[in-house]
């Protein structure tokens, strides 16, 4: 990757006494910005002030990544790039941005640049109170559905950048925007497999606004809070056994042993009954196999969208065979919703893993964090 960046930066031309001349860029001219937990992107900066963001995991099992160049507007008149070396070139700081995933909203708010958000597909899914006020004031435009986003409306907005979310490279709306000269930059925060890996994507947003130091500080606070909670959990004398998920059309879906959700359970010092697996996604199991392994699990976490024991029993009476059901030890994040029904766990959770971990520690080891007030997870009614 470093050699690729060097070749790309070698194509930069800087103004000197009114004339542009080629500048030779060596390895010493490139500073790699520290990314400690995220695996899906890297950031580098040249002495000339050009920032390069390489996204190597825009979606699961992607065959190739993307490279983006960010040029400070103060240097734009004196810098010429070979655009063929980049998937998009963006001039910073950006003034107008279109985001496409609710996980982008908390990052923009934390950086204090949520006022620059001018468009979003499916506004109803946004739960943040601050952003909903801007929606109600008509300051953020509804752009339809992400997979069929209204490209004409986006083109009329003329945002400086669109932060894209996609499951593959077949999004026709994004292709239309790129042909119209609007930069589309893919964000792959959702492909990260660790809690702090997802949270560190705040550093991905920062260079677009010149807020790298602020992002570093925010992430350091979150990381410290998470690790402190993890250290507290390690003091627990007992590891409760954990069941997760629920049935959907006769298939029980639950987190794989190497998934984001399973990592929380490990860091909360519990024994997740599928922790030994190597799957980073979800597992698809039968009710019989789950009953065989987890009938006597101490706790049941994240039972799909169910929020009460009556709902669980009405959906399938076999749920009552689990010890956690009988002992009323089932906890859900489905009860914590925004005013339009969006789940805060999916919007804010990836950005604030420390809050999720503290919830779980309070549930599984109440003696360790007795004063913590549950934020995402609540007991079933």
C-alpha positions in Angstrom: 0.0 0.0 0.0 2.8 2.4 0.9 4.5 1.9 -2.5 1.1 2.6 -4.2 0.7 5.8 -2.2 4.3 6.9 -3.1 3.6 6.5 -6.8 0.4 8.4 -6.5 1.9 11.3 -4.6 4.7 11.4 -7.2 2.1 12.6 -9.7 1.4 15.7 -7.6 2.5 19.1 -9.0 3.1 22.1 -6.8 3.3 25.7 -7.8 6.7 27.3 -7.6 7.2 30.9 -8.6 4.0 30.9 -10.7 4.9 27.6 -12.4 3.8 24.1 -11.6 6.6 21.6 -11.4 6.8 17.9 -10.5 7.9 17.1 -7.0 9.6 13.8 -6.2 7.9 12.2 -3.2 9.9 9.7 -1.2 8.9 7.4 1.7 10.1 10.1 4.1 7.5 12.5 2.7 4.6 10.4 3.7 3.2 10.2 7.3 0.9 7.4 8.0 -1.8 8.4 10.5 -2.2 6.0 13.4 -5.1 3.5 13.1 -5.0 1.1 16.0 -8.1 -1.1 15.8 -9.9 -0.6 12.5 -8.8 -2.8 9.7 -10.9 -1.4 6.8 -9.1 1.8 6.1 -5.8 3.7 6.3 -4.9 7.4 6.2 -1.7 8.9 5.0 -0.6 12.6 4.6 2.2 14.0 2.4 4.4 17.0 3.3 2.4 18.9 0.7 -0.7 18.5 2.8 -2.5 16.0 0.6 -4.4 13.4 2.6 -5.0 9.9 1.1 -7.7 7.6 2.5 -7.5 4.0 1.3 -10.6 2.0 2.0 -9.7 -1.7 1.6 -13.0 -3.2 2.9 -16.0 -1.2 1.5 -18.2 -4.3 1.9 -17.6 -8.0 3.0 -15.4 -10.0 0.6 -14.7 -7.1 -1.7 -12.2 -7.9 -4.3 -10.6 -4.5 -4.4 -10.6 -1.2 -2.4 -10.7 2.5 -3.1 -8.2 5.3 -2.8 -9.3 8.9 -2.2 -7.3 12.1 -2.3 -8.3 15.0 -0.1 -6.8 18.4 -1.1 -7.0 21.5 1.1 -8.9 24.3 -0.7 -6.1 26.6 0.3 -3.7 24.5 -1.9 -6.1 23.6 -4.7 -4.8 26.3 -7.1 -1.3 25.0 -6.8 -1.9 21.3 -6.9 -2.6 19.2 -10.0 -3.3 15.5 -9.6 -3.5 12.6 -12.0 -7.1 11.8 -11.2 -6.7 8.4 -12.8 -4.7 7.4 -9.7 -7.7 8.0 -7.4 -11.3 6.9 -7.2 -12.3 10.4 -6.1 -10.7 13.8 -5.3 -12.3 15.9 -2.7 -11.5 19.5 -1.7 -11.5 20.2 2.0 -12.9 21.3 4.3 -16.2 20.2 2.9 -19.2 22.4 3.4 -22.0 20.1 2.3 -22.2 16.3 2.7 -24.7 13.6 2.0 -24.5 10.5 4.3 -26.2 7.2 3.6 -26.1 5.1 6.8 -27.4 6.0 10.2 -24.0 5.0 11.7 -22.6 8.1 10.0 -24.8 10.5 12.0 -23.2 10.0 15.4 -19.7 10.5 13.9 -20.8 13.8 12.3 -22.4 15.0 15.5 -19.4 14.1 17.7 -17.2 16.1 15.4 -19.6 19.0 15.5 -20.2 19.1 11.8 -23.7 17.6 11.6 -24.9 21.0 10.4 -23.2 20.2 7.1 -25.4 17.2 6.4 -27.8 18.3 3.6 -29.3 15.0 2.4 -29.9 11.4 3.5 -31.9 8.4 2.1 -34.7 7.1 4.3 -34.8 9.9 6.9 -37.3 8.0 9.0 -34.5 5.7 10.2 -32.5 8.5 11.9 -33.1 8.6 15.6 -30.8 11.3 16.8 -32.8 14.1 18.5 -30.4 16.8 17.2 -30.5 15.6 13.6 -34.3 15.1 13.7 -34.7 18.7 14.6 -32.8 19.7 11.5 -35.0 17.2 9.5 -38.2 18.8 10.9 -36.8 22.2 10.0 -36.4 21.1 6.4 -32.6 21.4 6.5 -31.9 17.8 5.4 -33.4 16.6 2.1 -35.1 13.1 1.8 -33.3 11.3 -0.9 -35.4 8.1 -1.2 -34.0 4.6 -0.7 -30.2 4.1 -0.6 -30.2 1.4 -3.2 -32.3 3.5 -5.6 -31.3 7.0 -4.2 -32.7 9.9 -6.2 -29.6 10.9 -8.1 -31.2 13.9 -9.7 -32.0 15.4 -6.3 -28.4 14.8 -5.1 -27.0 16.4 -8.2 -29.3 19.4 -7.6 -27.9 19.7 -4.1 -24.3 19.6 -5.4 -22.7 18.3 -2.2 -19.0 18.3 -1.8 -19.0 14.5 -1.1 -21.4 11.6 -0.7 -20.4 9.1 1.9 -21.7 5.9 0.4 -22.8 2.6 2.0 -23.2 -0.4 -0.2 -23.2 -4.2 -0.1 -21.5 -4.4 -3.5 -20.3 -2.2 -6.4 -23.6 -2.4 -8.3 -25.2 0.8 -6.9 -26.5 2.6 -10.1 -27.3 5.8 -8.2 -23.7 6.1 -7.1 -22.5 5.5 -10.6 -24.8 8.3 -11.9 -23.4 10.7 -9.3 -19.8 10.0 -10.2 -20.6 10.6 -13.8 -22.1 14.0 -12.8 -18.8 14.9 -11.1 -20.0 14.4 -7.5 -17.4 12.4 -5.4 -18.7 9.2 -3.8 -16.6 7.9 -1.0 -17.4 4.4 0.4 -17.5 3.9 4.1 -17.0 0.3 5.4 -17.4 0.8 9.1 -20.0 -2.0 9.2 -17.5 -4.6 8.0 -15.3 -4.2 11.1 -15.4 -7.2 13.5 -14.4 -5.5 16.8 -16.2 -2.9 18.9 -13.3 -0.5 18.9 -12.6 -1.1 15.2 -16.1 0.2 14.3 -15.7 3.2 16.6 -12.4 4.2 15.1 -14.1 5.1 11.9 -14.7 8.5 13.3 -11.1 9.1 12.1 -12.3 8.4 8.6 -14.6 11.4 8.7 -12.2 13.8 10.3 -10.0 14.7 7.3 -12.9 15.9 5.3 -13.3 18.7 7.8 -9.8 19.2 9.0 -10.7 17.7 12.4 -8.1 15.0 12.8 -7.0 16.0 16.3 -10.5 16.2 17.6 -11.3 12.7 16.2 -8.2 11.4 17.9 -9.3 12.8 21.2 -12.8 11.5 20.9 -11.7 8.0 20.0 -9.1 8.0 22.8 -11.9 8.8 25.3 -14.1 6.0 24.0 -11.3 3.5 23.9 -10.2 4.4 27.4 -13.8 4.1 28.7 -14.2 0.7 26.9 -10.9 -0.7 28.2 -11.7 0.5 31.7 -15.0 -1.3 31.7 -13.4 -4.4 30.3 -10.9 -4.3 33.1 -13.7 -4.1 35.6 -15.5 -7.1 34.0 -12.3 -9.2 34.3 -12.7 -9.0 38.1 -15.9 -11.0 38.0 -15.7 -14.3 39.9 -18.3 -16.1 37.8 -18.8 -16.3 34.0 -22.5 -16.6 33.3 -23.5 -18.6 30.2 -25.2 -16.6 27.4 -27.7 -17.3 24.6 -28.4 -14.8 21.9 -30.8 -14.3 18.9 -34.2 -15.8 18.1 -36.1 -17.6 15.4 -37.0 -16.1 12.1 -39.1 -18.4 9.8 -37.9 -21.5 11.6 -34.2 -20.5 11.5 -32.5 -19.3 14.7 -30.0 -16.5 13.9 -27.3 -15.7 16.4 -23.8 -14.1 16.3 -20.8 -16.1 15.2 -17.9 -16.6 17.6 -15.7 -13.9 15.9 -18.4 -11.4 15.4 -18.8 -7.8 16.7 -21.6 -8.9 19.1 -19.7 -11.9 20.4 -16.7 -9.7 21.2 -18.8 -7.7 23.6 -19.9 -10.8 25.4 -16.2 -12.0 25.7 -15.1 -8.6 27.0 -18.0 -8.6 29.5 -16.4 -11.8 30.9 -19.2 -14.2 30.0 -19.2 -17.6 28.4 -21.1 -17.1 25.1 -22.1 -20.6 24.2 -21.0 -20.2 20.5 -17.8 -18.3 21.3 -15.6 -21.1 20.0 -16.7 -20.7 16.4 -14.7 -18.7 13.8 -17.6 -17.2 12.0 -17.5 -13.4 11.9 -21.1 -13.1 10.7 -24.3 -14.8 12.0 -25.0 -18.5 12.4 -28.2 -20.1 11.1 -29.4 -22.9 13.4 -32.4 -25.0 14.2 -34.5 -24.6 17.3 -33.6 -28.1 18.4 -29.8 -27.5 18.2 -30.1 -24.2 20.2 -32.3 -25.9 22.8 -29.8 -28.7 23.2 -26.9 -26.3 23.9 -28.5 -23.3 25.6 -31.6 -24.6 27.4 -29.9 -23.8 30.7 -28.1 -20.6 29.7 -28.1 -18.1 32.5 -29.0 -15.1 30.3 -30.6 -14.6 26.9 -29.5 -11.4 25.1 -30.9 -9.7 21.9 -33.9 -11.9 21.2 -34.5 -10.3 17.8 -37.2 -7.6 17.9 -39.2 -9.0 20.8 -39.7 -6.7 23.7 -41.9 -8.7 26.1 -42.3 -12.3 27.3 -45.8 -12.4 26.0 -44.6 -11.6 22.5 -41.9 -14.4 22.8 -44.4 -17.0 23.9 -47.0 -16.0 21.3 -44.4 -16.3 18.6 -43.3 -19.8 19.7 -44.2 -21.5 22.9 -41.0 -23.5 22.8 -39.2 -20.3 24.0 -40.6 -21.0 27.4 -38.3 -24.1 27.7 -35.3 -21.9 28.2 -34.1 -21.3 31.7 -33.5 -17.6 30.9 -37.1 -17.2 29.9 -38.3 -18.9 33.0 -36.1 -16.9 35.3 -36.8 -13.6 33.5 -33.2 -13.1 32.4 -33.9 -11.9 28.9 -32.6 -8.5 27.7 -33.2 -6.6 24.5 -32.1 -3.5 22.7 -35.3 -3.4 20.7 -37.1 -1.3 23.3 -34.7 1.6 22.9 -36.0 3.5 19.9 -36.0 7.0 18.4 -39.1 8.9 17.9 -39.7 7.5 14.4 -39.0 3.9 15.5 -35.3 3.6 14.6 -33.1 1.4 16.8 -30.5 3.4 18.7 -28.4 0.3 19.1 -27.7 0.2 15.3 -27.3 4.0 15.0 -25.3 5.0 18.0 -24.0 1.6 19.2 -21.2 1.2 16.7 -19.9 4.6 17.7 -20.2 4.1 21.4 -19.2 0.6 22.2 -18.2 1.6 25.7 -21.9 2.2 26.5 -22.9 -1.2 25.2 -20.2 -3.0 27.2 -21.2 -1.2 30.4 -24.8 -2.2 29.8 -23.7 -5.8 29.5 -21.5 -5.7 32.6 -24.3 -4.2 34.6 -26.6 -7.0 33.5 -24.3 -9.9 33.9 -22.2 -8.7 36.8 -24.5 -6.1 38.6 -22.2 -6.0 41.6 -19.4 -4.5 39.5 -21.2 -1.5 38.0 -24.1 -1.0 40.4 -24.7 2.6 39.5 -24.7 2.2 35.8 -28.0 3.1 34.2 -28.9 0.8 31.2 -28.8 2.7 28.0 -29.3 0.3 25.0 -30.3 -2.9 26.7 -33.5 -3.3 28.8 -35.2 -6.3 30.4 -38.1 -7.8 28.6 -41.5 -6.6 29.9 
